[in-house]
Amino acid sequence: MASDFSAMLGRVIRTGQLQVVDATGGVVAFGDGAGRPLRIRLADDTVGGEIAADPALKFGEAYMDGRLVVEEGDIFEMLSLLRRNGIRRAATPGLKAKSLLRLLAYQFSARVPVNRNRRNVAHHYDLDARLFDLFLDHDWQYSCAYFQPRGISLEEAQTAKKRHITAKLLLQPGQRVLEVGSGWGGLGMYMAESSGVDVTGITLSEEQLAVSRARVTERGLSDRVRFELTDYVDLKGEFDRIVSVGMFEHVGLANYGKFFKTMARVLNKEGVFVLHYIGRVKPARAINPWIEKYIFPGGYLPALSEVLPSIERAGFLVKDIEMLPMHYAWTLRAWRERFVARWDEAAKLYDERFCRMWEFYLAAMEAAFRHDRLPIIQLQLARHQDAVPYARDYIGEAEARLKAFEAACPPLEPVRF
């Protein structure tokens, strides 16, 4: 085993128990022996050194390539062990310098005036639709569910998420609603059916657009719900309500001013805007290099302190802020368990390397939500002081009405493709 890899693990792992088997069969143990035993194997003589030289990128690549194999436990438990022990202790002066260079490169790229939105979205969301069918709920909600009460199923929690967001929008029949980042259409259809509104959804994913339009036609909602392949920067018209779920992470650190000014321009004076996104507790200035390279190019998870100045400059009033700190960890756990249970089907769509990449992504994100205090943030914004009631009682009252609608409404059919 490379001495630098062994030294890195020795700096990090103080509690728990990990065995590392090198390519010759030698075994080195780390930790204090407490908790569930984990065991990994390095498949060749060089992979340990590569990981030690760039753990933020190479650990995930080694797992994808089958050069780092988890023989006892799973990859989530391995990542969780590292985070529980304080992964930052792995940093050497060389690694700190590498991180600084990456941060500078990311900041420069984020400020270059080139619109990469469509390319970045296609990288992730234009994957084979059958992949998402393996692990999402029947409505293909690909954002954090709302586990209220705790212990409900993923399907129930995703419905609760749609209900909670719809309640905050204060919808009235006949209103025009804009959904920025419309996914596979489930929220738009829910709002139209539950509240009698007219919905326009925009997306940059051609795969999502095709599925959404087919679902709307099948549901008989074409007169009230439409989806367009449009970037938010090209929006025209005026809307009574705006909602955006799971899209803001892709806007980019340098574009927050443009985003909120655009939303303010197309929202009427008495309108309400609900924004749901993954945040963090303090600025990071960059994204993990493995996530940037393989999963979400151009993405960034902002702290409130990075978002609120642009909101204020755009003329919005912050009417409500809600932090959901563990709901995405529970969502990701459900997705990962479902994906692993249907691994063979995913491998037929792509290959084993892709499956390991996707598992690593879901596991790494869950570990981050559990150990790095990442929250889901829901912001309710308005341009007029009286656009939203002065107390939050209306949210629960609206949710009760929406539950009654759900009980009487025919359930949405599973996504077909």
VEXDREN-2710 file (C-alpha; in Angstrom, 1 decimal):
% VEXDREN-2710
k/r/px/py/pz
1/MET/0.0/0.0/0.0
2/ALA/1.3/3.5/-0.8
3/SER/2.8/5.0/2.3
4/ASP/1.1/8.4/1.6
5/PHE/-2.3/6.8/1.3
6/SER/-1.8/4.9/4.6
7/ALA/-0.6/8.2/6.2
8/MET/-3.7/10.0/4.9
9/LEU/-6.0/7.4/6.4
10/GLY/-4.0/7.5/9.7
11/ARG/-4.5/11.2/10.0
12/VAL/-8.2/11.0/9.3
13/ILE/-9.6/7.9/10.9
14/ARG/-9.5/8.1/14.7
15/THR/-12.8/6.3/15.5
16/GLY/-14.5/3.3/13.8
17/GLN/-12.7/0.4/12.2
18/LEU/-11.4/0.1/8.6
19/GLN/-9.3/-2.5/7.1
20/VAL/-7.4/-1.8/3.9
21/VAL/-6.2/-4.7/1.7
22/ASP/-3.5/-3.8/-0.8
23/ALA/-2.8/-5.5/-4.1
24/THR/-0.5/-8.0/-2.5
25/GLY/-3.0/-9.1/0.1
26/GLY/-1.4/-7.1/3.0
27/VAL/-3.8/-5.7/5.5
28/VAL/-3.6/-2.5/7.5
29/ALA/-6.2/-1.5/10.1
30/PHE/-7.3/2.0/11.1
31/GLY/-9.5/3.4/13.8
32/ASP/-10.2/2.4/17.4
33/GLY/-12.2/-0.8/16.6
34/ALA/-15.6/0.7/17.5
35/GLY/-18.7/0.2/15.4
36/ARG/-19.4/-1.7/12.2
37/PRO/-16.2/-3.1/10.5
38/LEU/-15.5/-1.8/7.0
39/ARG/-13.1/-3.4/4.6
40/ILE/-11.8/-2.0/1.2
41/ARG/-9.4/-3.5/-1.3
42/LEU/-7.0/-1.6/-3.6
43/ALA/-6.9/-3.5/-6.9
44/ASP/-3.4/-2.3/-8.0
45/ASP/-0.2/-0.9/-6.7
46/THR/-0.7/2.7/-7.8
47/VAL/-4.3/3.6/-6.9
48/GLY/-3.5/4.4/-3.3
49/GLY/-1.0/7.0/-4.3
50/GLU/-3.3/8.5/-6.8
51/ILE/-6.0/8.9/-4.2
52/ALA/-3.7/10.4/-1.7
53/ALA/-2.5/12.9/-4.3
54/ASP/-6.0/14.1/-5.1
55/PRO/-8.6/12.5/-2.8
56/ALA/-11.5/14.9/-3.7
57/LEU/-11.4/13.6/-7.3
58/LYS/-9.6/10.3/-7.3
59/PHE/-11.4/8.5/-4.5
60/GLY/-14.6/8.6/-6.6
61/GLU/-12.8/7.7/-9.8
62/ALA/-11.1/4.8/-8.2
63/TYR/-14.5/3.4/-7.0
64/MET/-16.0/4.0/-10.5
65/ASP/-13.2/2.2/-12.2
66/GLY/-13.3/-0.8/-9.8
67/ARG/-9.8/-0.1/-8.5
68/LEU/-11.1/0.6/-5.0
69/VAL/-13.5/-2.2/-4.0
70/VAL/-15.7/-2.2/-0.8
71/GLU/-15.6/-5.8/0.4
72/GLU/-17.4/-5.3/3.7
73/GLY/-20.0/-2.6/4.2
74/ASP/-20.9/-0.3/1.3
75/ILE/-19.6/3.0/-0.2
76/PHE/-22.0/5.1/1.8
77/GLU/-20.6/3.7/5.0
78/MET/-17.1/4.3/3.8
79/LEU/-17.8/8.0/2.9
80/SER/-19.7/8.4/6.2
81/LEU/-16.8/7.1/8.2
82/LEU/-14.4/9.6/6.5
83/ARG/-16.8/12.5/7.1
84/ARG/-17.5/11.5/10.7
85/ASN/-13.8/11.6/11.5
86/GLY/-13.2/14.9/9.8
87/ILE/-12.1/14.5/6.2
88/ARG/-10.3/17.9/6.4
89/ARG/-7.6/16.3/8.4
90/ALA/-6.4/14.7/5.2
91/ALA/-5.3/18.0/3.8
92/THR/-1.6/18.5/3.3
93/PRO/0.0/21.8/2.1
94/GLY/0.1/20.3/-1.4
95/LEU/-3.6/19.4/-1.3
96/LYS/-4.5/22.8/0.1
97/ALA/-2.6/24.4/-2.8
98/LYS/-4.5/22.1/-5.3
99/SER/-7.8/23.1/-3.7
100/LEU/-7.0/26.8/-4.0
101/LEU/-6.1/26.5/-7.7
102/ARG/-9.3/24.6/-8.3
103/LEU/-11.3/27.4/-6.5
104/LEU/-9.6/30.1/-8.7
105/ALA/-10.3/28.1/-11.9
106/TYR/-13.9/27.6/-10.9
107/GLN/-14.4/31.2/-10.0
108/PHE/-12.9/32.3/-13.4
109/SER/-15.0/29.8/-15.4
110/ALA/-18.2/30.9/-13.5
111/ARG/-17.6/34.5/-14.6
112/VAL/-16.8/33.9/-18.2
113/PRO/-19.9/35.3/-20.1
114/VAL/-20.6/32.0/-22.0
115/ASN/-24.1/30.5/-21.6
116/ARG/-23.5/26.8/-20.9
117/ASN/-26.9/26.2/-19.3
118/ARG/-28.2/23.8/-22.0
119/ARG/-25.0/21.8/-22.2
120/ASN/-24.8/21.4/-18.4
121/VAL/-28.4/20.4/-18.1
122/ALA/-28.2/17.8/-20.9
123/HIS/-25.1/16.2/-19.2
124/HIS/-27.3/15.0/-16.3
125/TYR/-31.0/15.2/-17.2
126/ASP/-30.9/13.9/-20.8
127/LEU/-29.7/10.5/-19.7
128/ASP/-31.9/7.5/-20.7
129/ALA/-35.3/8.1/-19.1
130/ARG/-35.4/4.5/-18.0
131/LEU/-32.6/5.1/-15.6
132/PHE/-34.7/7.5/-13.5
133/ASP/-37.6/5.1/-13.5
134/LEU/-35.4/2.7/-11.6
135/PHE/-35.2/4.8/-8.4
136/LEU/-37.6/7.7/-8.4
137/ASP/-41.2/7.7/-7.2
138/HIS/-44.0/7.0/-9.6
139/ASP/-44.3/10.8/-10.4
140/TRP/-40.5/11.1/-11.1
141/GLN/-40.0/13.9/-8.5
142/TYR/-36.2/14.4/-8.7
143/SER/-35.8/16.8/-5.8
144/CYS/-35.9/16.6/-2.1
145/ALA/-39.1/15.0/-0.7
146/TYR/-40.8/16.3/2.5
147/PHE/-41.0/13.6/5.1
148/GLN/-43.7/15.1/7.2
149/PRO/-44.6/13.2/9.2
150/ARG/-41.3/11.3/9.5
151/GLY/-41.6/7.6/8.4
152/ILE/-43.9/8.1/5.4
153/SER/-43.0/6.4/2.1
154/LEU/-41.1/8.1/-0.6
155/GLU/-44.2/8.4/-2.7
156/GLU/-46.1/10.1/0.2
157/ALA/-43.2/12.4/0.9
158/GLN/-43.0/13.6/-2.6
159/THR/-46.7/14.3/-2.6
160/ALA/-46.2/16.2/0.7
161/LYS/-43.5/18.2/-1.0
162/LYS/-45.8/19.3/-3.8
163/ARG/-48.5/20.0/-1.3
164/HIS/-46.3/22.1/0.9
165/ILE/-44.9/24.2/-2.0
166/THR/-48.3/24.7/-3.5
167/ALA/-49.7/25.9/-0.2
168/LYS/-46.9/28.6/0.0
169/LEU/-47.8/29.8/-3.4
170/LEU/-51.3/30.9/-2.3
171/LEU/-52.8/29.8/-5.7
172/GLN/-56.2/31.1/-6.9
173/PRO/-58.1/29.7/-9.9
174/GLY/-57.2/31.4/-13.2
175/GLN/-53.8/32.6/-12.1
176/ARG/-50.9/32.3/-14.4
177/VAL/-48.0/30.2/-12.9
178/LEU/-44.5/29.9/-14.2
179/GLU/-42.4/26.9/-13.2
180/VAL/-38.7/27.4/-13.8
181/GLY/-37.1/24.0/-14.2
182/SER/-40.2/21.9/-14.7
183/GLY/-38.7/18.4/-14.5
184/TRP/-41.0/15.7/-15.7
185/GLY/-44.1/17.8/-15.2
186/GLY/-45.5/16.4/-11.9
187/LEU/-45.6/19.6/-10.0
188/GLY/-47.1/21.6/-12.8
189/MET/-49.9/19.1/-13.3
190/TYR/-50.5/19.0/-9.5
191/MET/-50.9/22.8/-9.3
192/ALA/-53.2/22.9/-12.3
193/GLU/-55.5/20.1/-11.0
194/SER/-55.5/21.1/-7.4
195/SER/-55.9/24.9/-7.8
196/GLY/-57.3/25.6/-11.2
197/VAL/-54.3/27.6/-12.4
198/ASP/-52.7/27.9/-15.8
199/VAL/-49.1/26.6/-15.8
200/THR/-46.2/27.3/-18.1
201/GLY/-43.1/25.2/-17.3
202/ILE/-39.7/25.8/-18.8
203/THR/-36.8/23.3/-19.1
204/LEU/-33.5/22.9/-20.9
205/SER/-33.8/19.1/-21.0
206/GLU/-35.2/17.7/-24.2
207/GLU/-35.8/14.3/-22.6
208/GLN/-37.8/15.9/-19.8
209/LEU/-39.7/18.1/-22.2
210/ALA/-40.8/15.1/-24.3
211/VAL/-42.0/13.1/-21.2
212/SER/-43.7/16.2/-19.7
213/ARG/-45.7/17.0/-22.9
214/ALA/-46.7/13.3/-23.3
215/ARG/-47.9/13.2/-19.6
216/VAL/-50.0/16.4/-20.0
217/THR/-51.7/15.1/-23.1
218/GLU/-52.4/11.7/-21.4
219/ARG/-53.8/13.5/-18.4
220/GLY/-56.1/15.7/-20.5
221/LEU/-54.4/19.0/-19.2
222/SER/-53.1/20.4/-22.5
223/ASP/-55.4/23.4/-22.2
224/ARG/-54.0/24.4/-18.8
225/VAL/-50.4/23.1/-18.7
226/ARG/-47.7/23.6/-21.3
227/PHE/-43.9/23.1/-21.3
228/GLU/-41.3/24.9/-23.3
229/LEU/-37.6/24.4/-24.1
230/THR/-36.6/27.8/-22.9
231/ASP/-33.8/29.3/-20.8
232/TYR/-34.9/31.6/-18.0
233/VAL/-32.8/34.4/-19.5
234/ASP/-35.2/34.4/-22.5
235/LEU/-38.5/34.7/-20.5
236/LYS/-41.2/37.0/-21.7
237/GLY/-44.6/37.9/-20.4
238/GLU/-46.0/38.3/-16.9
239/PHE/-47.1/35.7/-14.3
240/ASP/-49.0/35.8/-11.0
241/ARG/-46.9/33.1/-9.4
242/ILE/-43.4/31.7/-9.9
243/VAL/-42.1/28.4/-8.5
244/SER/-38.7/26.8/-9.0
245/VAL/-37.7/23.5/-7.4
246/GLY/-34.2/22.0/-7.8
247/MET/-33.1/24.3/-10.6
248/PHE/-31.4/27.2/-8.8
249/GLU/-28.3/25.0/-8.0
250/HIS/-27.5/25.2/-11.8
251/VAL/-27.8/29.0/-12.2
252/GLY/-24.1/29.6/-11.2
253/LEU/-22.6/31.8/-8.6
254/ALA/-22.0/34.7/-11.0
255/ASN/-25.6/34.8/-12.3
256/TYR/-27.7/35.3/-9.2
257/GLY/-28.3/39.0/-10.0
258/LYS/-29.5/38.1/-13.5
259/PHE/-31.7/35.3/-12.2
260/PHE/-33.6/37.4/-9.6
261/LYS/-33.9/40.5/-11.8
262/THR/-35.5/38.3/-14.5
263/MET/-37.9/36.8/-12.0
264/ALA/-38.8/40.2/-10.7
265/ARG/-39.4/41.4/-14.3
266/VAL/-41.9/38.6/-15.1
267/LEU/-43.7/38.5/-11.8
268/ASN/-46.6/40.9/-11.4
269/LYS/-46.6/43.4/-8.5
270/GLU/-48.9/41.3/-6.3
271/GLY/-47.2/38.0/-7.2
272/VAL/-45.5/35.4/-5.1
273/PHE/-42.3/33.4/-5.9
274/VAL/-41.3/30.2/-4.1
275/LEU/-37.7/29.0/-4.6
276/HIS/-36.6/25.5/-3.3
277/TYR/-32.9/24.6/-3.6
278/ILE/-30.0/22.9/-1.9
279/GLY/-28.0/25.3/0.2
280/ARG/-25.1/25.2/2.6
281/VAL/-24.4/26.8/6.0
282/LYS/-21.5/29.0/4.7
283/PRO/-20.0/29.9/1.4
284/ALA/-17.8/27.3/-0.3
285/ARG/-17.0/29.3/-3.5
286/ALA/-16.6/26.1/-5.5
287/ILE/-18.1/22.6/-5.9
288/ASN/-16.5/19.2/-5.3
289/PRO/-14.4/18.3/-8.4
290/TRP/-15.8/14.8/-8.8
291/ILE/-19.4/16.1/-8.7
292/GLU/-18.4/18.9/-11.1
293/LYS/-16.8/16.5/-13.6
294/TYR/-19.2/13.6/-13.6
295/ILE/-22.6/14.7/-12.2
296/PHE/-23.4/18.5/-12.2
297/PRO/-21.0/20.5/-14.3
298/GLY/-21.4/24.2/-13.6
299/GLY/-23.5/23.6/-10.4
300/TYR/-23.1/25.4/-7.1
301/LEU/-24.8/25.1/-3.7
302/PRO/-25.1/28.6/-2.2
303/ALA/-25.3/29.8/1.3
304/LEU/-28.1/32.3/2.2
305/SER/-25.5/35.0/2.5
306/GLU/-24.6/34.5/-1.2
307/VAL/-28.2/34.7/-2.3
308/LEU/-29.9/37.4/-0.2
309/PRO/-28.0/40.4/-1.6
310/SER/-29.2/39.6/-5.2
311/ILE/-32.7/39.1/-3.9
312/GLU/-32.7/42.5/-2.2
313/ARG/-31.2/44.3/-5.2
314/ALA/-33.9/42.8/-7.5
315/GLY/-36.5/44.4/-5.3
316/PHE/-37.9/41.3/-3.7
317/LEU/-39.2/41.1/-0.1
318/VAL/-38.3/37.9/1.8
319/LYS/-41.6/36.7/3.2
320/ASP/-40.6/33.3/4.5
321/ILE/-37.5/31.2/4.9
322/GLU/-37.8/27.5/5.8
323/MET/-34.8/25.2/6.3
324/LEU/-35.2/21.5/5.8
325/PRO/-31.9/20.0/7.1
326/MET/-32.4/16.2/6.9
327/HIS/-35.1/15.6/4.4
328/TYR/-32.7/15.2/1.5
329/ALA/-30.6/12.7/3.4
330/TRP/-33.7/10.6/3.8
331/THR/-34.7/11.1/0.1
332/LEU/-31.2/10.1/-1.1
333/ARG/-31.2/7.0/1.1
334/ALA/-34.5/5.9/-0.5
335/TRP/-33.2/6.6/-4.0
336/ARG/-29.9/4.8/-3.4
337/GLU/-31.6/1.7/-2.0
338/ARG/-34.0/1.6/-4.9
339/PHE/-31.2/2.0/-7.4
340/VAL/-29.0/-0.7/-5.9
341/ALA/-32.0/-3.1/-5.8
342/ARG/-32.3/-2.7/-9.6
343/TRP/-28.5/-2.5/-10.4
344/ASP/-28.7/-5.2/-13.1
345/GLU/-31.3/-3.2/-15.0
346/ALA/-29.2/-0.1/-14.8
347/ALA/-26.1/-2.0/-16.0
348/LYS/-28.0/-3.1/-19.1
349/LEU/-28.8/0.5/-19.9
350/TYR/-25.2/1.6/-19.4
351/ASP/-22.5/-0.5/-17.8
352/GLU/-21.0/-1.5/-14.4
353/ARG/-18.8/1.6/-14.3
354/PHE/-21.8/3.9/-14.8
355/CYS/-23.6/2.1/-12.0
356/ARG/-20.7/2.6/-9.6
357/MET/-20.6/6.2/-10.6
358/TRP/-24.3/6.7/-9.9
359/GLU/-24.1/4.8/-6.6
360/PHE/-21.2/6.9/-5.5
361/TYR/-23.1/10.1/-6.4
362/LEU/-26.1/9.2/-4.3
363/ALA/-24.0/8.0/-1.4
364/ALA/-21.7/11.0/-1.4
365/MET/-24.7/13.4/-1.5
366/GLU/-26.4/11.5/1.4
367/ALA/-23.2/11.6/3.4
368/ALA/-22.8/15.3/2.8
369/PHE/-26.4/16.0/4.0
370/ARG/-25.9/13.8/7.1
371/HIS/-22.5/15.1/8.1
372/ASP/-21.9/18.5/6.5
373/ARG/-25.2/20.1/7.7
374/LEU/-26.4/20.9/4.1
375/PRO/-30.0/22.1/4.2
376/ILE/-32.8/22.4/1.7
377/ILE/-33.8/26.0/1.7
378/GLN/-37.3/27.2/0.7
379/LEU/-37.6/31.0/0.1
380/GLN/-40.9/32.7/-0.3
381/LEU/-40.5/36.1/-2.1
382/ALA/-42.8/38.8/-3.1
383/ARG/-42.7/42.4/-4.5
384/HIS/-45.6/43.8/-2.4
385/GLN/-45.8/43.8/1.4
386/ASP/-49.4/42.5/1.4
387/ALA/-48.9/39.7/-1.1
388/VAL/-48.6/37.1/1.7
389/PRO/-50.5/36.9/5.0
390/TYR/-48.8/38.2/8.1
391/ALA/-48.9/34.8/9.9
392/ARG/-48.0/31.3/8.7
393/ASP/-51.4/29.7/9.6
394/TYR/-52.4/29.8/6.0
395/ILE/-49.9/27.1/5.0
396/GLY/-51.4/24.5/7.2
397/GLU/-54.9/25.5/6.2
398/ALA/-54.0/25.3/2.5
399/GLU/-52.3/21.9/3.0
400/ALA/-55.5/20.5/4.6
401/ARG/-57.5/21.6/1.6
402/LEU/-55.0/20.1/-0.7
403/LYS/-55.1/16.8/1.2
404/ALA/-58.9/16.7/0.6
405/PHE/-58.2/17.3/-3.1
406/GLU/-55.7/14.4/-3.2
407/ALA/-58.1/12.0/-1.6
408/ALA/-60.8/12.7/-4.2
409/CYS/-58.5/13.0/-7.3
410/PRO/-57.6/10.1/-9.5
411/PRO/-53.9/9.3/-8.8
412/LEU/-51.3/10.2/-11.3
413/GLU/-50.3/7.3/-13.5
414/PRO/-46.6/6.3/-13.4
415/VAL/-44.5/8.0/-15.9
416/ARG/-44.5/6.2/-19.3
417/PHE/-41.8/6.5/-21.9
END
